[in-house]
Amino acid sequence: MTAAAYDAVAVRYAEFVRGAWDDHPLERAVWTAFADSVRGRGPVADLGCGPGHLTAHLRSLGLEAFGVDLSPAMIELARAAEPSVRFEVGSMAALDLPDASLAGILSWYSVIHTPPVDVPRYFAEFARTLASGGHVLLGCFESRGGPLTSFDHKVTTAYCWPLDELAGFAAAAGFTEVGRMYREPGAGERPMRHGSLLLRKP
């Protein structure tokens, strides 16, 4: 369902996200901190990569990054935009990757459409594919400490998470929290706070 929904809007979505974070230095700083944590340690997967704009940004930061997305249309756009970069169709819940093969995982607004009952499977897969000492950077809409809520996203149903709840799932999967960041919405954005978690596999 999510893949088909993004297939249908792939071109418009790619246009929307091009430069979408140019005015958000806090998020660029978080990506840089993530890159500094994993650079030179091995491959980095951008999971839910969409049209590949952040995959390309990670590579500009010196990472051996590649992208994975459920949407075949998004992967076609990513390959066209960045022909030298590896992009694959796949699910974050069942990655076609060996155990302990990654130095890092970027999951930037990639779990927002996932029904809450399924989220632990994603963290389990992150833990399986990350090497010891590897890092995950996760971004999401944040519920300001209130309860988990769903909302009508432009593409398909999405969720606004308490970071504490996501951090709890991460801890249950064996991750240690390194840090978190909150950002208020900017002009023209949905009136929702944004959050990110940087996690480490011991």
C-alpha positions as YAML, in Angstrom:
chain: A
units: angstrom
residues:
- id: 1
  name: MET
  ca: [0.00, 0.00, 0.00]
- id: 2
  name: THR
  ca: [2.75, 2.49, 0.93]
- id: 3
  name: ALA
  ca: [4.83, 1.53, -2.11]
- id: 4
  name: ALA
  ca: [1.89, 2.03, -4.48]
- id: 5
  name: ALA
  ca: [1.02, 5.36, -2.86]
- id: 6
  name: TYR
  ca: [4.56, 6.68, -3.37]
- id: 7
  name: ASP
  ca: [4.76, 5.25, -6.90]
- id: 8
  name: ALA
  ca: [1.74, 7.37, -7.75]
- id: 9
  name: VAL
  ca: [3.32, 10.63, -6.58]
- id: 10
  name: ALA
  ca: [7.00, 9.88, -7.21]
- id: 11
  name: VAL
  ca: [7.75, 12.70, -9.65]
- id: 12
  name: ARG
  ca: [5.90, 15.34, -7.61]
- id: 13
  name: TYR
  ca: [7.52, 14.09, -4.39]
- id: 14
  name: ALA
  ca: [11.00, 14.28, -5.93]
- id: 15
  name: GLU
  ca: [10.34, 17.89, -6.91]
- id: 16
  name: PHE
  ca: [9.00, 18.69, -3.44]
- id: 17
  name: VAL
  ca: [11.99, 17.31, -1.52]
- id: 18
  name: ARG
  ca: [14.61, 18.87, -3.78]
- id: 19
  name: GLY
  ca: [16.13, 21.50, -1.51]
- id: 20
  name: ALA
  ca: [13.45, 20.94, 1.14]
- id: 21
  name: TRP
  ca: [16.03, 21.07, 3.95]
- id: 22
  name: ASP
  ca: [18.11, 23.97, 2.64]
- id: 23
  name: ASP
  ca: [16.64, 26.23, 5.33]
- id: 24
  name: HIS
  ca: [17.12, 23.75, 8.19]
- id: 25
  name: PRO
  ca: [20.70, 23.92, 9.51]
- id: 26
  name: LEU
  ca: [19.84, 21.78, 12.54]
- id: 27
  name: GLU
  ca: [19.02, 18.81, 10.34]
- id: 28
  name: ARG
  ca: [22.15, 19.30, 8.24]
- id: 29
  name: ALA
  ca: [24.12, 19.34, 11.49]
- id: 30
  name: VAL
  ca: [22.53, 16.05, 12.60]
- id: 31
  name: TRP
  ca: [23.38, 14.41, 9.27]
- id: 32
  name: THR
  ca: [26.96, 15.64, 9.62]
- id: 33
  name: ALA
  ca: [27.22, 14.26, 13.17]
- id: 34
  name: PHE
  ca: [25.93, 10.91, 11.89]
- id: 35
  name: ALA
  ca: [28.45, 10.97, 9.04]
- id: 36
  name: ASP
  ca: [31.28, 11.74, 11.47]
- id: 37
  name: SER
  ca: [30.22, 8.73, 13.55]
- id: 38
  name: VAL
  ca: [30.33, 6.20, 10.70]
- id: 39
  name: ARG
  ca: [32.79, 7.55, 8.13]
- id: 40
  name: GLY
  ca: [35.43, 5.04, 7.08]
- id: 41
  name: ARG
  ca: [33.80, 2.14, 8.94]
- id: 42
  name: GLY
  ca: [31.95, 0.54, 6.02]
- id: 43
  name: PRO
  ca: [28.74, 0.79, 3.96]
- id: 44
  name: VAL
  ca: [25.85, 3.01, 5.03]
- id: 45
  name: ALA
  ca: [22.25, 2.31, 4.00]
- id: 46
  name: ASP
  ca: [19.74, 5.09, 3.41]
- id: 47
  name: LEU
  ca: [16.52, 3.18, 4.10]
- id: 48
  name: GLY
  ca: [13.39, 4.69, 2.59]
- id: 49
  name: CYS
  ca: [15.68, 6.71, 0.33]
- id: 50
  name: GLY
  ca: [12.93, 8.00, -1.97]
- id: 51
  name: PRO
  ca: [14.47, 9.79, -4.99]
- id: 52
  name: GLY
  ca: [17.94, 9.55, -3.47]
- id: 53
  name: HIS
  ca: [18.61, 13.15, -2.50]
- id: 54
  name: LEU
  ca: [19.84, 12.30, 1.02]
- id: 55
  name: THR
  ca: [21.80, 9.29, -0.24]
- id: 56
  name: ALA
  ca: [23.69, 11.67, -2.50]
- id: 57
  name: HIS
  ca: [24.19, 14.08, 0.40]
- id: 58
  name: LEU
  ca: [25.66, 11.30, 2.56]
- id: 59
  name: ARG
  ca: [28.09, 10.48, -0.22]
- id: 60
  name: SER
  ca: [29.11, 14.15, -0.39]
- id: 61
  name: LEU
  ca: [29.96, 13.81, 3.33]
- id: 62
  name: GLY
  ca: [32.39, 11.01, 2.51]
- id: 63
  name: LEU
  ca: [30.20, 7.97, 3.21]
- id: 64
  name: GLU
  ca: [29.93, 4.75, 1.23]
- id: 65
  name: ALA
  ca: [26.17, 5.22, 1.01]
- id: 66
  name: PHE
  ca: [23.53, 3.35, -0.98]
- id: 67
  name: GLY
  ca: [19.73, 3.57, -1.01]
- id: 68
  name: VAL
  ca: [16.81, 1.19, -0.48]
- id: 69
  name: ASP
  ca: [13.12, 2.00, -0.98]
- id: 70
  name: LEU
  ca: [9.83, 0.10, -1.27]
- id: 71
  name: SER
  ca: [8.74, 2.18, -4.26]
- id: 72
  name: PRO
  ca: [10.07, 1.04, -7.67]
- id: 73
  name: ALA
  ca: [9.17, 4.45, -9.14]
- id: 74
  name: MET
  ca: [11.27, 6.22, -6.50]
- id: 75
  name: ILE
  ca: [14.21, 3.91, -7.19]
- id: 76
  name: GLU
  ca: [13.96, 4.65, -10.93]
- id: 77
  name: LEU
  ca: [14.14, 8.38, -10.19]
- id: 78
  name: ALA
  ca: [17.07, 7.89, -7.80]
- id: 79
  name: ARG
  ca: [19.02, 5.85, -10.35]
- id: 80
  name: ALA
  ca: [18.38, 8.45, -13.04]
- id: 81
  name: ALA
  ca: [19.50, 11.30, -10.76]
- id: 82
  name: GLU
  ca: [22.55, 9.50, -9.33]
- id: 83
  name: PRO
  ca: [23.62, 6.81, -11.85]
- id: 84
  name: SER
  ca: [26.88, 6.08, -10.04]
- id: 85
  name: VAL
  ca: [25.11, 5.24, -6.77]
- id: 86
  name: ARG
  ca: [23.61, 1.87, -5.85]
- id: 87
  name: PHE
  ca: [19.82, 1.93, -5.34]
- id: 88
  name: GLU
  ca: [17.64, -1.12, -4.67]
- id: 89
  name: VAL
  ca: [13.96, -1.87, -4.22]
- id: 90
  name: GLY
  ca: [13.48, -3.47, -0.82]
- id: 91
  name: SER
  ca: [11.79, -3.45, 2.58]
- id: 92
  name: MET
  ca: [13.33, -2.18, 5.80]
- id: 93
  name: ALA
  ca: [11.67, -5.11, 7.56]
- id: 94
  name: ALA
  ca: [13.52, -7.70, 5.46]
- id: 95
  name: LEU
  ca: [16.73, -6.31, 4.02]
- id: 96
  name: ASP
  ca: [18.68, -8.35, 1.49]
- id: 97
  name: LEU
  ca: [21.89, -7.76, 3.42]
- id: 98
  name: PRO
  ca: [24.20, -10.00, 5.46]
- id: 99
  name: ASP
  ca: [24.31, -9.82, 9.23]
- id: 100
  name: ALA
  ca: [26.58, -7.10, 10.67]
- id: 101
  name: SER
  ca: [27.37, -5.74, 7.19]
- id: 102
  name: LEU
  ca: [26.60, -2.02, 7.73]
- id: 103
  name: ALA
  ca: [28.41, 0.76, 9.53]
- id: 104
  name: GLY
  ca: [25.36, 3.00, 9.55]
- id: 105
  name: ILE
  ca: [21.67, 3.32, 8.74]
- id: 106
  name: LEU
  ca: [19.79, 6.50, 7.91]
- id: 107
  name: SER
  ca: [16.03, 6.11, 8.43]
- id: 108
  name: TRP
  ca: [14.86, 9.66, 7.74]
- id: 109
  name: TYR
  ca: [11.06, 9.85, 8.03]
- id: 110
  name: SER
  ca: [11.04, 6.23, 6.83]
- id: 111
  name: VAL
  ca: [8.99, 4.69, 9.65]
- id: 112
  name: ILE
  ca: [6.30, 7.37, 9.72]
- id: 113
  name: HIS
  ca: [3.83, 5.24, 7.73]
- id: 114
  name: THR
  ca: [4.54, 2.03, 9.65]
- id: 115
  name: PRO
  ca: [1.73, 0.76, 11.91]
- id: 116
  name: PRO
  ca: [3.09, 0.95, 15.47]
- id: 117
  name: VAL
  ca: [2.77, -2.80, 16.01]
- id: 118
  name: ASP
  ca: [5.29, -3.36, 13.18]
- id: 119
  name: VAL
  ca: [7.96, -0.87, 14.28]
- id: 120
  name: PRO
  ca: [9.87, -3.35, 16.52]
- id: 121
  name: ARG
  ca: [10.52, -5.48, 13.41]
- id: 122
  name: TYR
  ca: [12.35, -2.56, 11.84]
- id: 123
  name: PHE
  ca: [14.58, -2.06, 14.85]
- id: 124
  name: ALA
  ca: [15.30, -5.79, 14.92]
- id: 125
  name: GLU
  ca: [16.38, -5.61, 11.27]
- id: 126
  name: PHE
  ca: [18.53, -2.55, 11.97]
- id: 127
  name: ALA
  ca: [20.21, -4.49, 14.78]
- id: 128
  name: ARG
  ca: [20.75, -7.55, 12.58]
- id: 129
  name: THR
  ca: [22.40, -5.69, 9.71]
- id: 130
  name: LEU
  ca: [24.51, -3.23, 11.72]
- id: 131
  name: ALA
  ca: [28.02, -4.15, 12.82]
- id: 132
  name: SER
  ca: [29.02, -3.60, 16.42]
- id: 133
  name: GLY
  ca: [29.66, 0.10, 16.94]
- id: 134
  name: GLY
  ca: [27.38, 1.04, 14.04]
- id: 135
  name: HIS
  ca: [24.93, 3.93, 14.23]
- id: 136
  name: VAL
  ca: [21.32, 4.60, 13.24]
- id: 137
  name: LEU
  ca: [19.97, 8.08, 12.60]
- id: 138
  name: LEU
  ca: [16.18, 8.18, 12.63]
- id: 139
  name: GLY
  ca: [13.97, 11.17, 11.84]
- id: 140
  name: CYS
  ca: [10.22, 11.51, 12.36]
- id: 141
  name: PHE
  ca: [7.32, 13.78, 13.16]
- id: 142
  name: GLU
  ca: [7.32, 14.17, 16.95]
- id: 143
  name: SER
  ca: [4.28, 14.32, 19.22]
- id: 144
  name: ARG
  ca: [5.65, 16.89, 21.70]
- id: 145
  name: GLY
  ca: [5.78, 14.22, 24.37]
- id: 146
  name: GLY
  ca: [2.11, 13.40, 23.99]
- id: 147
  name: PRO
  ca: [0.67, 10.07, 22.86]
- id: 148
  name: LEU
  ca: [1.25, 8.47, 19.49]
- id: 149
  name: THR
  ca: [-1.21, 9.92, 16.97]
- id: 150
  name: SER
  ca: [-2.05, 9.24, 13.33]
- id: 151
  name: PHE
  ca: [-2.70, 11.95, 10.78]
- id: 152
  name: ASP
  ca: [-3.70, 12.31, 7.15]
- id: 153
  name: HIS
  ca: [-0.36, 12.59, 5.34]
- id: 154
  name: LYS
  ca: [-0.51, 13.79, 1.71]
- id: 155
  name: VAL
  ca: [0.60, 10.33, 0.52]
- id: 156
  name: THR
  ca: [-0.86, 7.86, 3.02]
- id: 157
  name: THR
  ca: [-1.65, 7.59, 6.76]
- id: 158
  name: ALA
  ca: [1.30, 8.58, 8.93]
- id: 159
  name: TYR
  ca: [2.15, 8.72, 12.63]
- id: 160
  name: CYS
  ca: [3.46, 11.37, 14.98]
- id: 161
  name: TRP
  ca: [5.71, 9.67, 17.55]
- id: 162
  name: PRO
  ca: [6.86, 10.44, 21.07]
- id: 163
  name: LEU
  ca: [10.64, 10.10, 20.83]
- id: 164
  name: ASP
  ca: [10.65, 8.33, 24.18]
- id: 165
  name: GLU
  ca: [8.52, 5.55, 22.69]
- id: 166
  name: LEU
  ca: [10.79, 5.11, 19.69]
- id: 167
  name: ALA
  ca: [13.81, 5.16, 22.00]
- id: 168
  name: GLY
  ca: [12.15, 2.39, 24.01]
- id: 169
  name: PHE
  ca: [11.80, 0.21, 20.91]
- id: 170
  name: ALA
  ca: [15.44, 0.92, 20.10]
- id: 171
  name: ALA
  ca: [16.58, -0.02, 23.61]
- id: 172
  name: ALA
  ca: [14.60, -3.28, 23.42]
- id: 173
  name: ALA
  ca: [16.48, -4.10, 20.21]
- id: 174
  name: GLY
  ca: [19.80, -3.51, 21.96]
- id: 175
  name: PHE
  ca: [20.62, 0.05, 20.93]
- id: 176
  name: THR
  ca: [22.09, 2.78, 23.10]
- id: 177
  name: GLU
  ca: [20.83, 6.32, 22.61]
- id: 178
  name: VAL
  ca: [23.62, 8.74, 21.72]
- id: 179
  name: GLY
  ca: [21.48, 11.86, 21.40]
- id: 180
  name: ARG
  ca: [18.27, 13.42, 20.18]
- id: 181
  name: MET
  ca: [17.20, 16.66, 18.56]
- id: 182
  name: TYR
  ca: [13.88, 18.50, 18.26]
- id: 183
  name: ARG
  ca: [13.01, 21.14, 15.69]
- id: 184
  name: GLU
  ca: [9.94, 23.34, 15.46]
- id: 185
  name: PRO
  ca: [8.14, 23.52, 12.09]
- id: 186
  name: GLY
  ca: [9.29, 26.13, 9.63]
- id: 187
  name: ALA
  ca: [7.24, 28.40, 7.38]
- id: 188
  name: GLY
  ca: [5.01, 26.39, 5.07]
- id: 189
  name: GLU
  ca: [5.49, 23.12, 6.96]
- id: 190
  name: ARG
  ca: [2.86, 21.08, 8.76]
- id: 191
  name: PRO
  ca: [2.36, 22.42, 12.32]
- id: 192
  name: MET
  ca: [4.20, 19.46, 13.82]
- id: 193
  name: ARG
  ca: [7.46, 19.27, 15.70]
- id: 194
  name: HIS
  ca: [10.26, 17.24, 14.13]
- id: 195
  name: GLY
  ca: [12.51, 14.87, 16.05]
- id: 196
  name: SER
  ca: [15.58, 12.74, 15.46]
- id: 197
  name: LEU
  ca: [17.38, 9.99, 17.37]
- id: 198
  name: LEU
  ca: [21.01, 8.99, 17.01]
- id: 199
  name: LEU
  ca: [21.50, 5.41, 18.19]
- id: 200
  name: ARG
  ca: [24.50, 3.12, 18.56]
- id: 201
  name: LYS
  ca: [24.76, -0.65, 18.52]
- id: 202
  name: PRO
  ca: [27.20, -1.68, 21.28]
...
